[in-house]
Amino acid sequence: CGVALIAIGIYAQVALGKVLVVSSGSSAGTPVAILVLGVIIFFISFFGCCGAWKESYCMVTTFAVLLSIIFLVEIAAAIAGYVFKDKVSSVLKEGLQEAMNKYGEDPVVTEVLDDLQREFNCCGAINYTDWASIKQFQANDTVPRSCCRVNTTTCNVHPSPETVYAKGCVQSVEGWMKTKILVVAAVALGIAFFEILGIIFACCLMRGIRSGYEVM
């Protein structure tokens, strides 16, 4: 389970890389949190392995308690994720608008926004008119060239749905994220099942070790 969570954390960091750059700090830390949780579970599993091998009641009990705490934390995180799932759109919109204000000033954000608009065939947060509120584009009525649907020298001047992508990036990215979240949720559900089995088997082993002590 620990190794699986580590893999999920790395997968989420790679898959959501561009999105996380333009998202809020809390969402950007989610893959890292999953990765850290996987590492913690991986090391906690040594308590169970060593405890079973040495038939140590104390170590097996420690493993069962720690695994139970982590399971409860995961349940709480899942509930929190379900409750706040409707805020994904507003978080994305806020992050994209903040990134748009840094366009041209921050090279990393500029490159990520351009890649995002090309990859998702989108322009702006809600639509291409969002760029009209950015000072550097407001004066000459233009948008970034990454918004262009047609490859011409003036495609980003006086933009229209015929020359640039009309759909905003919030809608495109949100739909893409939902498919990725379903994959992560399915794997997490399988991991939770094995964690429950680990807790049950640990309790059974504790009972067996305790019975052995009583017989002795």
N, CA, C and O of each residue as an XYZ file, in Angstrom:
864
protein
N       0.833     -1.215      0.000
C       0.000      0.000      0.000
C       0.861      1.256      0.000
O       0.558      2.231     -0.688
N       1.929      1.221      0.773
C       2.841      2.368      0.812
C       3.473      2.636     -0.537
O       3.532      3.779     -0.991
N       3.948      1.573     -1.178
C       4.552      1.706     -2.505
C       3.524      2.210     -3.516
O       3.840      3.033     -4.376
N       2.280      1.706     -3.406
C       1.214      2.139     -4.321
C       0.923      3.628     -4.158
O       0.740      4.338     -5.147
N       0.881      4.103     -2.910
C       0.634      5.528     -2.663
C       1.783      6.392     -3.169
O       1.561      7.485     -3.691
N       3.009      5.901     -3.016
C       4.167      6.619     -3.553
C       4.036      6.756     -5.072
O       4.306      7.813     -5.641
N       3.612      5.654     -5.718
C       3.429      5.670     -7.171
C       2.316      6.647     -7.564
O       2.446      7.373     -8.550
N       1.216      6.666     -6.787
C       0.114      7.586     -7.069
C       0.570      9.035     -6.926
O       0.225      9.890     -7.743
N       1.350      9.300     -5.877
C       1.849     10.653     -5.653
C       2.717     11.139     -6.802
O       2.592     12.281     -7.245
N       3.606     10.259     -7.287
C       4.469     10.611     -8.418
C       3.631     10.800     -9.680
O       3.859     11.734    -10.449
N       2.656      9.903     -9.891
C       1.769      9.993    -11.065
C       0.988     11.302    -11.063
O       0.872     11.972    -12.090
N       0.450     11.660     -9.886
C      -0.324     12.897     -9.777
C       0.546     14.123    -10.023
O       0.112     15.078    -10.667
N       1.779     14.093     -9.508
C       2.690     15.226     -9.686
C       3.050     15.409    -11.160
O       3.118     16.532    -11.659
N       3.277     14.290    -11.847
C       3.642     14.357    -13.270
C       2.435     14.738    -14.123
O       2.529     15.613    -14.983
N       1.281     14.065    -13.876
C       0.090     14.289    -14.695
C      -0.481     15.684    -14.516
O      -0.967     16.289    -15.471
N      -0.424     16.200    -13.280
C      -1.018     17.506    -12.988
C       0.015     18.620    -12.924
O      -0.266     19.714    -12.433
N       1.220     18.331    -13.427
C       2.317     19.296    -13.301
C       1.969     20.707    -13.719
O       2.144     21.646    -12.942
N       1.470     20.874    -14.957
C       1.158     22.211    -15.468
C       0.010     22.843    -14.703
O       0.019     24.045    -14.436
N      -0.993     22.021    -14.346
C      -2.168     22.546    -13.637
C      -1.781     23.038    -12.250
O      -2.287     24.062    -11.789
N      -0.886     22.315    -11.584
C      -0.502     22.671    -10.221
C       0.263     23.984    -10.163
O       0.205     24.692     -9.158
N       0.983     24.315    -11.237
C       1.732     25.571    -11.257
C       0.796     26.768    -11.177
O       1.123     27.776    -10.550
N      -0.378     26.658    -11.815
C      -1.322     27.773    -11.840
C      -2.455     27.601    -10.823
O      -3.437     28.342    -10.860
N      -2.322     26.628     -9.915
C      -3.331     26.412     -8.886
C      -2.874     27.019     -7.575
O      -1.753     27.514     -7.460
N      -3.769     26.973     -6.575
C      -3.434     27.509     -5.257
C      -2.438     26.598     -4.560
O      -2.250     25.450     -4.961
N      -1.792     27.119     -3.501
C      -0.781     26.363     -2.773
C      -1.314     25.087     -2.166
O      -0.601     24.084     -2.133
N      -2.563     25.089     -1.677
C      -3.137     23.913     -1.027
C      -3.283     22.759     -2.000
O      -2.955     21.620     -1.667
N      -3.780     23.046     -3.214
C      -3.950     21.982     -4.195
C      -2.617     21.507     -4.740
O      -2.458     20.333     -5.073
N      -1.646     22.429     -4.831
C      -0.328     22.067     -5.341
C       0.380     21.091     -4.418
O       1.240     20.332     -4.868
N       0.033     21.094     -3.124
C       0.681     20.216     -2.159
C       0.043     18.852     -2.057
O       0.551     17.993     -1.336
N      -1.069     18.621     -2.764
C      -1.789     17.354     -2.656
C      -0.955     16.156     -3.097
O      -0.875     15.187     -2.343
N      -0.320     16.165     -4.290
C       0.510     15.010     -4.676
C       1.642     14.749     -3.699
O       1.977     13.597     -3.426
N       2.238     15.821     -3.168
C       3.326     15.672     -2.195
C       2.811     15.006     -0.921
O       3.485     14.162     -0.332
N       1.593     15.402     -0.500
C       0.990     14.809      0.702
C       0.750     13.307      0.508
O       0.982     12.514      1.421
N       0.286     12.925     -0.679
C       0.065     11.508     -0.990
C       1.391     10.759     -0.964
O       1.482      9.652     -0.433
N       2.410     11.371     -1.540
C       3.748     10.762     -1.575
C       4.295     10.553     -0.172
O       4.834      9.488      0.131
N       4.163     11.556      0.687
C       4.646     11.475      2.073
C       3.886     10.393      2.837
O       4.476      9.629      3.601
N       2.564     10.335      2.621
C       1.747      9.313      3.283
C       2.199      7.914      2.877
O       2.250      7.004      3.704
N       2.527      7.750      1.593
C       3.013      6.454      1.116
C       4.312      6.050      1.786
O       4.491      4.891      2.161
N       5.230      7.018      1.940
C       6.511      6.751      2.602
C       6.288      6.361      4.057
O       6.927      5.438      4.563
N       5.364      7.080      4.741
C       5.060      6.778      6.150
C       4.508      5.360      6.293
O       4.937      4.602      7.163
N       3.547      5.006      5.425
C       2.950      3.668      5.484
C       4.008      2.604      5.191
O       4.014      1.540      5.810
N       4.902      2.895      4.247
C       5.952      1.940      3.898
C       6.818      1.621      5.109
O       7.144      0.460      5.358
N       7.193      2.659      5.864
C       8.039      2.430      7.037
C       7.258      1.818      8.199
O       7.796      1.013      8.960
N       5.988      2.203      8.330
C       5.157      1.601      9.380
C       5.005      0.095      9.160
O       4.904     -0.677     10.114
N       4.991     -0.307      7.891
C       4.821     -1.738      7.588
C       5.949     -2.579      8.186
O       5.767     -3.771      8.437
N       7.127     -1.958      8.418
C       8.225     -2.704      9.029
C       7.875     -3.136     10.450
O       8.333     -4.180     10.915
N       7.055     -2.323     11.148
C       6.611     -2.736     12.482
C       5.830     -4.042     12.391
O       6.012     -4.955     13.197
N       4.949     -4.106     11.382
C       4.155     -5.326     11.210
C       5.012     -6.504     10.818
O       4.862     -7.599     11.361
N       5.933     -6.281      9.855
C       6.793     -7.382      9.386
C       7.702     -7.896     10.505
O       7.785     -9.099     10.757
N       8.374     -6.963     11.164
C       9.285     -7.360     12.252
C       8.520     -7.955     13.427
O       8.965     -8.912     14.060
N       7.355     -7.364     13.705
C       6.542     -7.865     14.813
C       6.054     -9.280     14.577
O       6.037    -10.105     15.489
N       5.648     -9.559     13.313
C       5.183    -10.915     12.978
C       6.340    -11.907     13.014
O       6.193    -13.035     13.485
N       7.487    -11.470     12.510
C       8.659    -12.349     12.467
C       9.163    -12.662     13.871
O       9.473    -13.812     14.185
N       9.244    -11.634     14.715
C       9.733    -11.817     16.086
C       8.630    -12.210     17.064
O       8.889    -12.504     18.231
N       7.374    -12.210     16.555
C       6.209    -12.467     17.414
C       6.199    -11.507     18.600
O       5.999    -11.900     19.750
N       6.426    -10.218     18.274
C       6.453     -9.169     19.298
C       5.074     -8.528     19.408
O       4.604     -7.873     18.478
N       4.439     -8.726     20.548
C       3.092     -8.168     20.768
C       3.117     -6.645     20.679
O       2.206     -6.038     20.117
N       4.150     -6.034     21.229
C       4.267     -4.572     21.255
C       4.376     -3.998     19.839
O       3.707     -3.020     19.507
N       5.221     -4.611     19.009
C       5.427     -4.096     17.659
C       4.189     -4.287     16.794
O       3.836     -3.405     16.011
N       3.539     -5.414     16.926
C       2.319     -5.674     16.141
C       1.215     -4.701     16.572
O       0.463     -4.189     15.744
N       1.135     -4.456     17.892
C       0.133     -3.496     18.393
C       0.406     -2.098     17.855
O      -0.517     -1.394     17.443
N       1.682     -1.695     17.858
C       2.068     -0.386     17.319
C       1.685     -0.277     15.850
O       1.167      0.750     15.411
N       1.941     -1.333     15.096
C       1.586     -1.359     13.669
C       0.086     -1.197     13.480
O      -0.355     -0.399     12.653
N      -0.701     -1.949     14.242
C      -2.163     -1.904     14.112
C      -2.709     -0.520     14.471
O      -3.596     -0.007     13.789
N      -2.180      0.086     15.541
C      -2.648      1.404     15.974
C      -2.299      2.468     14.932
O      -3.153      3.272     14.556
N      -1.054      2.476     14.468
C      -0.628      3.472     13.484
C      -1.381      3.324     12.167
O      -1.766      4.319     11.553
N      -1.589      2.082     11.734
C      -2.319      1.848     10.493
C      -3.775      2.278     10.623
O      -4.361      2.797      9.672
N      -4.357      2.062     11.799
C      -5.738      2.494     12.047
C      -5.852      4.015     11.992
O      -6.810      4.555     11.438
N      -4.851      4.713     12.581
C      -4.851      6.180     12.555
C      -4.761      6.693     11.118
O      -5.480      7.617     10.736
N      -3.874      6.088     10.328
C      -3.704      6.503      8.938
C      -4.978      6.236      8.138
O      -5.370      7.047      7.299
N      -5.617      5.108      8.398
C      -6.872      4.783      7.710
C      -7.944      5.829      8.018
O      -8.671      6.264      7.125
N      -8.036      6.226      9.284
C      -9.015      7.251      9.680
C      -8.694      8.601      9.030
O      -9.598      9.332      8.625
N      -7.404      8.922      8.934
C      -6.993     10.177      8.270
C      -7.384     10.140      6.796
O      -7.852     11.141      6.253
N      -7.196      8.995      6.150
C      -7.570      8.851      4.740
C      -9.071      8.993      4.549
O      -9.520      9.604      3.580
N      -9.854      8.427      5.476
C     -11.317      8.564      5.401
C     -11.705     10.033      5.538
O     -12.549     10.530      4.792
N     -11.079     10.731      6.503
C     -11.363     12.160      6.705
C     -10.993     12.966      5.463
O     -11.720     13.881      5.076
N      -9.854     12.627      4.834
C      -9.420     13.331      3.624
C     -10.386     13.083      2.468
O     -10.676     13.986      1.684
N     -10.882     11.841      2.372
C     -11.845     11.508      1.308
C     -13.147     12.280      1.490
O     -13.724     12.779      0.524
N     -13.605     12.375      2.745
C     -14.844     13.119      3.027
C     -14.649     14.602      2.709
O     -15.517     15.242      2.116
N     -13.492     15.135      3.116
C     -13.197     16.550      2.841
C     -13.121     16.799      1.335
O     -13.603     17.821      0.844
N     -12.516     15.863      0.607
C     -12.431     15.992     -0.845
C     -13.792     15.982     -1.499
O     -14.037     16.730     -2.446
N     -14.694     15.127     -0.995
C     -16.051     15.066     -1.557
C     -16.825     16.348     -1.255
O     -17.555     16.860     -2.104
N     -16.656     16.861     -0.031
C     -17.384     18.073      0.372
C     -16.938     19.278     -0.459
O     -17.757     20.107     -0.856
N     -15.618     19.365     -0.721
C     -15.077     20.539     -1.411
C     -14.880     20.321     -2.907
O     -14.237     21.137     -3.567
N     -15.428     19.222     -3.455
C     -15.228     18.945     -4.881
C     -15.819     20.026     -5.775
O     -15.312     20.276     -6.869
N     -16.894     20.671     -5.311
C     -17.535     21.713     -6.116
C     -16.704     22.996     -6.179
O     -16.993     23.890     -6.974
N     -15.671     23.081     -5.334
C     -14.834     24.287     -5.317
C     -13.659     24.190     -6.280
O     -12.868     25.125     -6.400
N     -13.545     23.042     -6.975
C     -12.439     22.860     -7.913
C     -12.473     23.946     -8.983
O     -11.442     24.520     -9.335
N     -13.675     24.222     -9.496
C     -13.822     25.213    -10.558
C     -13.373     26.600    -10.102
O     -12.654     27.290    -10.825
N     -13.793     27.005     -8.913
C     -13.436     28.341     -8.416
C     -11.938     28.438     -8.114
O     -11.328     29.484     -8.332
N     -11.341     27.337     -7.607
C      -9.894     27.326     -7.322
C      -9.103     27.435     -8.621
O      -8.122     28.175     -8.700
N      -9.540     26.686     -9.647
C      -8.881     26.749    -10.946
C      -8.989     28.139    -11.553
O      -8.016     28.678    -12.081
N     -10.196     28.716    -11.469
C     -10.417     30.053    -12.032
C      -9.525     31.083    -11.351
O      -8.897     31.911    -12.010
N      -9.478     31.020    -10.023
C      -8.653     31.954     -9.263
C      -7.171     31.795     -9.603
O      -6.456     32.779     -9.786
N      -6.716     30.524     -9.687
C      -5.320     30.258    -10.004
C      -4.945     30.706    -11.406
O      -3.873     31.275    -11.611
N      -5.824     30.453    -12.376
C      -5.557     30.852    -13.753
C      -5.524     32.367    -13.906
O      -4.662     32.907    -14.599
N      -6.461     33.049    -13.261
C      -6.492     34.507    -13.353
C      -5.245     35.133    -12.726
O      -4.709     36.122    -13.226
N      -4.796     34.532    -11.614
C      -3.578     35.021    -10.972
C      -2.369     34.790    -11.874
O      -1.481     35.637    -11.973
N      -2.350     33.623    -12.533
C      -1.248     33.314    -13.445
C      -1.266     34.243    -14.662
O      -0.216     34.665    -15.146
N      -2.464     34.553    -15.146
C      -2.586     35.454    -16.296
C      -2.018     36.841    -15.977
O      -1.440     37.490    -16.849
N      -2.179     37.286    -14.752
C      -1.639     38.594    -14.346
C      -0.108     38.601    -14.341
O       0.520     39.656    -14.430
N       0.490     37.384    -14.232
C       1.952     37.285    -14.219
C       2.511     36.972    -15.601
O       3.722     36.841    -15.775
N       1.615     36.852    -16.585
C       2.045     36.472    -17.939
C       3.028     37.506    -18.490
O       2.767     38.708    -18.454
N       4.153     37.020    -18.998
C       5.169     37.903    -19.546
C       6.173     38.391    -18.517
O       7.263     38.840    -18.870
N       5.808     38.302    -17.247
C       6.709     38.746    -16.176
C       7.438     37.566    -15.540
O       8.625     37.654    -15.227
N       6.718     36.464    -15.352
C       7.290     35.245    -14.783
C       7.471     34.233    -15.915
O       6.477     33.723    -16.434
N       8.718     33.924    -16.318
C       8.961     33.016    -17.451
C       8.342     31.626    -17.262
O       7.826     31.037    -18.212
N       8.398     31.111    -16.032
C       7.855     29.768    -15.773
C       6.347     29.753    -15.971
O       5.814     28.887    -16.665
N       5.655     30.720    -15.355
C       4.199     30.812    -15.478
C       3.802     31.053    -16.927
O       2.827     30.479    -17.412
N       4.556     31.903    -17.619
C       4.262     32.199    -19.028
C       4.342     30.939    -19.881
O       3.459     30.676    -20.698
N       5.411     30.160    -19.686
C       5.582     28.922    -20.458
C       4.491     27.909    -20.133
O       3.959     27.252    -21.029
N       4.156     27.784    -18.840
C       3.124     26.821    -18.427
C       1.766     27.210    -19.005
O       1.035     26.347    -19.492
N       1.420     28.504    -18.959
C       0.144     28.962    -19.508
C       0.065     28.712    -21.012
O      -0.966     28.270    -21.518
N       1.155     28.996    -21.724
C       1.172     28.751    -23.165
C       0.999     27.268    -23.468
O       0.230     26.901    -24.357
N       1.711     26.410    -22.734
C       1.587     24.961    -22.927
C       0.179     24.488    -22.614
O      -0.375     23.641    -23.315
N      -0.401     25.048    -21.545
C      -1.746     24.667    -21.119
C      -2.774     25.019    -22.187
O      -3.658     24.220    -22.496
N      -2.655     26.222    -22.750
C      -3.635     26.671    -23.750
C      -3.503     25.882    -25.055
O      -4.499     25.606    -25.725
N      -2.274     25.526    -25.406
C      -2.082     24.728    -26.622
C      -2.571     23.297    -26.426
O      -3.227     22.727    -27.298
N      -2.236     22.720    -25.252
C      -2.576     21.315    -24.998
C      -4.081     21.098    -24.875
O      -4.612     20.100    -25.363
N      -4.770     22.041    -24.217
C      -6.206     21.878    -23.984
C      -7.064     22.668    -24.981
O      -8.287     22.718    -24.850
N      -6.425     23.275    -25.962
C      -7.155     24.067    -26.970
C      -8.116     25.053    -26.309
O      -9.308     25.086    -26.613
N      -7.568     25.851    -25.403
C      -8.392     26.795    -24.654
C      -7.697     28.155    -24.613
O      -6.536     28.286    -25.001
N      -8.427     29.160    -24.139
C      -7.867     30.507    -24.088
C      -8.508     31.267    -22.930
O      -9.732     31.387    -22.861
N      -7.676     31.782    -22.017
C      -8.198     32.498    -20.856
C      -8.747     31.556    -19.808
O      -8.642     30.337    -19.942
N      -9.331     32.116    -18.765
C      -9.915     31.297    -17.694
C     -11.316     30.819    -18.080
O     -11.567     29.617    -18.165
N     -12.229     31.774    -18.314
C     -13.596     31.435    -18.724
C     -13.716     31.417    -20.239
O     -14.329     30.509    -20.800
N     -13.135     32.416    -20.912
C     -13.041     32.454    -22.374
C     -11.947     33.444    -22.782
O     -11.290     34.046    -21.932
N     -11.765     33.600    -24.083
C     -10.641     34.414    -24.570
C     -10.743     35.890    -24.202
O      -9.737     36.600    -24.221
N     -11.946     36.364    -23.866
C     -12.103     37.782    -23.514
C     -11.458     38.119    -22.167
O     -11.288     39.295    -21.845
N     -11.099     37.102    -21.376
C     -10.440     37.357    -20.086
C      -9.116     38.081    -20.268
O      -8.698     38.839    -19.393
N      -8.446     37.855    -21.407
C      -7.158     38.504    -21.636
C      -7.295     40.012    -21.828
O      -6.315     40.747    -21.701
N      -8.506     40.475    -22.132
C      -8.731     41.911    -22.337
C      -8.554     42.695    -21.039
O      -8.355     43.910    -21.067
N      -8.627     41.998    -19.895
C      -8.460     42.677    -18.608
C      -6.994     42.743    -18.175
O      -6.676     43.378    -17.169
N      -6.093     42.090    -18.930
C      -4.665     42.118    -18.631
C      -4.048     43.323    -19.347
O      -4.216     43.485    -20.556
N      -3.355     44.141    -18.615
C      -2.883     45.437    -19.114
C      -2.124     45.340    -20.432
O      -2.396     46.102    -21.360
N      -1.183     44.416    -20.525
C      -0.336     44.354    -21.721
C      -1.098     43.941    -22.972
O      -0.649     44.215    -24.085
N      -2.256     43.279    -22.807
C      -3.065     42.866    -23.957
C      -4.246     43.810    -24.187
O      -4.824     43.842    -25.273
N      -4.596     44.575    -23.156
C      -5.752     45.462    -23.226
C      -5.523     46.609    -24.212
O      -6.428     47.012    -24.942
N      -4.307     47.117    -24.214
C      -4.018     48.309    -25.016
C      -4.175     48.072    -26.522
O      -4.718     48.915    -27.237
N      -3.690     46.906    -26.997
C      -3.724     46.654    -28.449
C      -4.698     45.555    -28.856
O      -4.650     45.071    -29.987
N      -5.593     45.152    -27.932
C      -6.640     44.163    -28.216
C      -6.049     42.882    -28.822
O      -6.388     42.485    -29.937
N      -5.158     42.253    -28.052
C      -4.553     40.999    -28.496
C      -4.669     39.947    -27.397
O      -5.099     40.235    -26.279
N      -4.277     38.732    -27.739
C      -4.185     37.622    -26.784
C      -2.860     36.905    -27.067
O      -2.261     37.131    -28.119
N      -2.387     36.045    -26.150
C      -1.169     35.288    -26.437
C      -1.324     34.442    -27.696
O      -2.425     33.992    -28.012
N      -0.229     34.224    -28.414
C      -0.293     33.440    -29.657
C      -0.644     31.979    -29.397
O      -1.052     31.266    -30.314
N      -0.485     31.523    -28.136
C      -0.863     30.146    -27.804
C      -2.377     29.948    -27.858
O      -2.852     28.814    -27.787
N      -3.140     31.038    -27.982
C      -4.603     30.943    -28.086
C      -5.062     30.691    -29.519
O      -6.224     30.355    -29.747
N      -4.162     30.851    -30.484
C      -4.541     30.828    -31.896
C      -5.008     29.450    -32.371
O      -4.385     28.425    -32.094
N      -6.121     29.468    -33.090
C      -6.614     28.256    -33.739
C      -6.008     28.100    -35.122
O      -5.815     26.988    -35.614
N      -5.712     29.234    -35.740
C      -5.114     29.237    -37.077
C      -3.713     29.835    -36.994
O      -3.473     30.771    -36.232
N      -2.804     29.295    -37.774
C      -1.415     29.719    -37.712
C      -1.157     30.850    -38.707
O      -0.663     30.624    -39.812
N      -1.501     32.071    -38.293
C      -1.222     33.250    -39.109
C      -0.518     34.291    -38.240
O      -0.551     34.203    -37.012
N       0.102     35.252    -38.861
C       0.865     36.261    -38.106
C      -0.025     37.175    -37.290
O       0.423     37.755    -36.301
N      -1.281     37.311    -37.691
C      -2.192     38.230    -36.991
C      -3.338     37.498    -36.296
O      -4.365     38.100    -35.983
N      -3.161     36.200    -36.054
C      -4.263     35.415    -35.479
C      -4.641     35.872    -34.076
O      -5.772     35.667    -33.634
N      -3.681     36.500    -33.369
C      -3.954     36.915    -31.993
C      -4.347     38.385    -31.882
O      -4.514     38.902    -30.777
N      -4.494     39.052    -33.012
C      -4.889     40.463    -33.026
C      -6.396     40.558    -33.258
O      -6.940     39.891    -34.138
N      -7.062     41.391    -32.462
C      -8.528     41.504    -32.519
C      -9.162     40.107    -32.518
O      -9.825     39.725    -33.483
N      -8.960     39.354    -31.444
C      -9.382     37.940    -31.407
C     -10.886     37.751    -31.564
O     -11.688     38.596    -31.166
N     -11.240     36.611    -32.160
C     -12.637     36.212    -32.328
C     -12.685     34.690    -32.316
O     -11.644     34.050    -32.468
N     -13.865     34.085    -32.141
C     -13.961     32.619    -32.113
C     -13.456     31.956    -33.390
O     -13.178     30.757    -33.390
N     -13.332     32.720    -34.487
C     -12.830     32.153    -35.737
C     -11.310     32.030    -35.742
O     -10.752     31.191    -36.449
N     -10.647     32.864    -34.955
C      -9.176     32.869    -34.977
C      -8.530     32.291    -33.714
O      -7.405     31.795    -33.768
N      -9.229     32.350    -32.586
C      -8.669     31.822    -31.333
C      -9.653     30.849    -30.697
O     -10.828     30.802    -31.060
N      -9.148     30.071    -29.739
C     -10.014     29.131    -29.028
C     -11.009     29.908    -28.167
O     -10.621     30.747    -27.354
N     -12.284     29.618    -28.358
C     -13.313     30.353    -27.623
C     -13.510     29.806    -26.215
O     -13.906     30.541    -25.310
N     -13.234     28.515    -26.027
C     -13.476     27.869    -24.728
C     -12.388     28.231    -23.737
O     -11.211     28.296    -24.092
N     -12.785     28.470    -22.487
C     -11.833     28.797    -21.432
C     -11.144     27.558    -20.891
O     -11.624     26.438    -21.064
N     -10.007     27.774    -20.229
C      -9.207     26.651    -19.721
C      -9.809     26.020    -18.462
O      -9.542     24.853    -18.175
N     -10.615     26.770    -17.710
C     -11.229     26.207    -16.503
C     -12.086     25.009    -16.866
O     -11.976     23.954    -16.241
N     -12.932     25.159    -17.865
C     -13.827     24.076    -18.290
C     -13.036     22.884    -18.822
O     -13.344     21.738    -18.496
N     -12.027     23.150    -19.634
C     -11.236     22.061    -20.233
C     -10.436     21.300    -19.185
O     -10.450     20.070    -19.154
N      -9.737     22.040    -18.324
C      -8.883     21.412    -17.310
C      -9.724     20.678    -16.268
O      -9.349     19.598    -15.811
N     -10.865     21.267    -15.890
C     -11.737     20.635    -14.890
C     -12.230     19.275    -15.378
O     -12.230     18.306    -14.619
N     -12.648     19.200    -16.638
C     -13.102     17.925    -17.199
C     -11.997     16.893    -17.240
O     -12.224     15.718    -16.952
N     -10.781     17.339    -17.603
C      -9.621     16.441    -17.654
C      -9.246     15.951    -16.260
O      -8.907     14.782    -16.079
N      -9.308     16.855    -15.267
C      -8.947     16.485    -13.895
C      -9.898     15.460    -13.321
O      -9.481     14.584    -12.563
N     -11.183     15.554    -13.674
C     -12.176     14.613    -13.140
C     -11.855     13.184    -13.561
O     -12.039     12.250    -12.781
N     -11.373     13.008    -14.796
C     -11.018     11.656    -15.247
C      -9.797     11.132    -14.491
O      -9.730      9.946    -14.167
N      -8.832     12.010    -14.210
C      -7.640     11.607    -13.458
C      -7.983     11.297    -12.005
O      -7.446     10.357    -11.418
N      -8.889     12.101    -11.425
C      -9.278     11.904    -10.027
C      -9.989     10.568     -9.853
O      -9.831      9.918     -8.820
N     -10.776     10.144    -10.854
C     -11.465      8.855    -10.786
C     -10.460      7.709    -10.708
O     -10.672      6.745     -9.972
N      -9.370      7.811    -11.463
C      -8.322      6.779    -11.435
C      -7.685      6.720    -10.050
O      -7.526      5.644     -9.474
N      -7.320      7.897     -9.521
C      -6.690      7.977     -8.197
C      -7.631      7.440     -7.122
O      -7.205      6.718     -6.221
N      -8.929      7.800     -7.219
C      -9.920      7.362     -6.226
C     -10.084      5.842     -6.243
O     -10.205      5.218     -5.189
N     -10.087      5.249     -7.436
C     -10.247      3.794     -7.555
C      -9.061      3.067     -6.917
O      -9.243      2.079     -6.207
N      -7.853      3.559     -7.173
C      -6.655      2.946     -6.587
C      -6.654      3.130     -5.068
O      -6.313      2.209     -4.326
N      -7.040      4.330     -4.611
C      -7.076      4.614     -3.170
C      -8.076      3.699     -2.456
O      -7.837      3.267     -1.329
N      -9.192      3.412     -3.121
C     -10.196      2.513     -2.536
C      -9.629      1.113     -2.365
O      -9.868      0.463     -1.347
N      -8.876      0.644     -3.363
C      -8.237     -0.666     -3.257
C      -7.203     -0.702     -2.143
O      -7.094     -1.694     -1.422
N      -6.443      0.382     -2.001
C      -5.439      0.469     -0.934
C      -6.104      0.438      0.439
O      -5.621     -0.224      1.357
N      -7.227      1.166      0.570
C      -7.966      1.197      1.839
C      -8.436     -0.210      2.228
O      -8.415     -0.571      3.405
N      -8.858     -1.001      1.235
C      -9.296     -2.374      1.499
C      -8.164     -3.201      2.084
O      -8.368     -3.942      3.046
N      -6.966     -3.078      1.509
C      -5.822     -3.841      2.005
C      -5.376     -3.350      3.378
O      -4.870     -4.126      4.188
N      -5.567     -2.050      3.634
C      -5.244     -1.522      4.961
C      -6.157     -2.128      6.019
O      -5.712     -2.457      7.118
N      -7.438     -2.273      5.681
C      -8.384     -2.899      6.610
C      -7.970     -4.344      6.888
O      -7.999     -4.801      8.031
N      -7.584     -5.058      5.825
C      -7.108     -6.437      6.003
C      -5.878     -6.465      6.905
O      -5.745     -7.337      7.763
N      -4.982     -5.502      6.702
C      -3.770     -5.427      7.534
C      -4.110     -5.237      8.999
O      -3.502     -5.859      9.870
N      -5.094     -4.366      9.277
C      -5.508     -4.113     10.664
C      -6.131     -5.365     11.278
O      -5.842     -5.718     12.421
N      -6.997     -6.036     10.496
C      -7.672     -7.248     10.994
C      -6.661     -8.353     11.285
O      -6.707     -8.977     12.345
N      -5.741     -8.596     10.336
C      -4.739     -9.650     10.522
C      -3.804     -9.329     11.685
O      -3.379    -10.223     12.417
N      -3.488     -8.037     11.849
C      -2.635     -7.629     12.972
C      -3.319     -7.914     14.298
O      -2.688     -8.385     15.244
N      -4.616     -7.625     14.362
C      -5.386     -7.904     15.589
C      -5.444     -9.400     15.873
O      -5.333     -9.828     17.022
N      -5.619    -10.194     14.808
C      -5.641    -11.655     14.984
C      -4.279    -12.155     15.484
O      -4.205    -13.025     16.352
N      -3.216    -11.595     14.925
C      -1.871    -11.987     15.350
C      -1.614    -11.569     16.788
O      -1.000    -12.314     17.553
N      -2.084    -10.372     17.163
C      -1.952     -9.916     18.552
C      -2.646    -10.888     19.497
O      -2.125    -11.237     20.556
N      -3.833    -11.314     19.087
C      -4.596    -12.256     19.929
C      -3.855    -13.589     20.051
O      -3.815    -14.199     21.119
N      -3.255    -14.036     18.904
C      -2.516    -15.301     18.924
C      -1.268    -15.215     19.798
O      -0.952    -16.149     20.535
N      -0.558    -14.085     19.710
C       0.644    -13.903     20.529
C       0.275    -13.837     22.005
O       0.932    -14.441     22.853
N      -0.815    -13.075     22.302
C      -1.266    -12.961     23.694
C      -1.666    -14.329     24.250
O      -1.361    -14.644     25.401
N      -2.351    -15.148     23.433
C      -2.735    -16.501     23.869
C      -1.515    -17.351     24.145
O      -1.508    -18.143     25.087
N      -0.465    -17.191     23.322
C       0.765    -17.947     23.528
C       1.431    -17.572     24.828
O       1.954    -18.438     25.528
N       1.421    -16.269     25.171
C       1.982    -15.809     26.436
C       1.222    -16.390     27.608
O       1.810    -16.800     28.608
N      -0.126    -16.420     27.470
C      -0.941    -16.911     28.572
C      -0.706    -18.390     28.818
O      -0.708    -18.846     29.962
N      -0.497    -19.159     27.709
C      -0.231    -20.598     27.866
C       1.113    -20.821     28.549
O       1.253    -21.700     29.399
N       2.114    -19.998     28.159
C       3.420    -20.117     28.778
C       3.358    -19.710     30.244
O       4.374    -19.745     30.938
